[in-house]
Amino acid sequence: YVTRSVTNEVINIIQNKYQISKSRIIKALISQEAVGSIESIL
């Protein structure tokens, strides 16, 4: 399982690149279908 700092780093990169709210990224990451959810919000 990834550390909190790595997760935050990834979230920051995604936010900067795609301008998505942090809450939407977190919801996607914690969902059972994380990969599909992240792709769908991008």
Sine and cosine of phi, psi and omega as CSV:
sin_phi,cos_phi,sin_psi,cos_psi,sin_omega,cos_omega
0.00,0.00,0.69,-0.73,-0.07,-1.00
-0.95,0.30,0.49,-0.87,0.02,-1.00
-0.96,0.27,0.33,-0.95,-0.01,-1.00
-0.87,0.50,-0.65,0.76,-0.04,-1.00
-0.91,0.41,-0.64,0.77,0.04,-1.00
-0.91,0.42,-0.69,0.73,0.02,-1.00
-0.87,0.50,-0.71,0.70,0.02,-1.00
-0.88,0.47,-0.62,0.78,0.03,-1.00
-0.88,0.48,-0.72,0.69,0.02,-1.00
-0.89,0.46,-0.70,0.71,0.02,-1.00
-0.87,0.50,-0.69,0.72,0.01,-1.00
-0.88,0.47,-0.67,0.74,0.02,-1.00
-0.89,0.45,-0.72,0.69,0.00,-1.00
-0.89,0.46,-0.69,0.72,0.02,-1.00
-0.85,0.52,-0.73,0.69,-0.05,-1.00
-0.92,0.40,-0.63,0.78,-0.08,-1.00
-0.97,0.23,-0.65,0.76,-0.14,-0.99
-0.92,-0.38,-0.08,1.00,0.02,-1.00
0.82,0.57,0.76,0.64,0.04,-1.00
-0.95,-0.31,0.55,-0.83,0.01,-1.00
-0.92,0.39,0.54,-0.84,-0.05,-1.00
-0.87,0.49,-0.63,0.78,-0.03,-1.00
-0.89,0.46,-0.62,0.78,0.02,-1.00
-0.92,0.39,-0.61,0.79,0.03,-1.00
-0.91,0.41,-0.71,0.70,-0.02,-1.00
-0.89,0.46,-0.69,0.72,0.03,-1.00
-0.87,0.50,-0.63,0.77,0.03,-1.00
-0.92,0.39,-0.67,0.74,-0.05,-1.00
-0.92,0.39,-0.58,0.82,-0.06,-1.00
-1.00,0.04,-0.12,0.99,0.02,-1.00
-0.96,0.28,0.33,-0.94,-0.02,-1.00
-0.90,0.44,-0.55,0.84,-0.03,-1.00
-0.96,-0.29,0.89,0.45,-0.14,-0.99
-0.85,0.53,-0.72,0.69,-0.07,-1.00
-0.90,0.44,-0.75,0.67,0.01,-1.00
-0.88,0.47,-0.63,0.78,-0.01,-1.00
-0.92,0.39,-0.67,0.74,0.01,-1.00
-0.90,0.44,-0.69,0.73,0.03,-1.00
-0.88,0.48,-0.62,0.78,-0.06,-1.00
-0.94,0.33,-0.52,0.86,0.01,-1.00
-0.99,0.10,-0.25,0.97,0.07,-1.00
-0.99,0.15,0.00,0.00,0.00,0.00
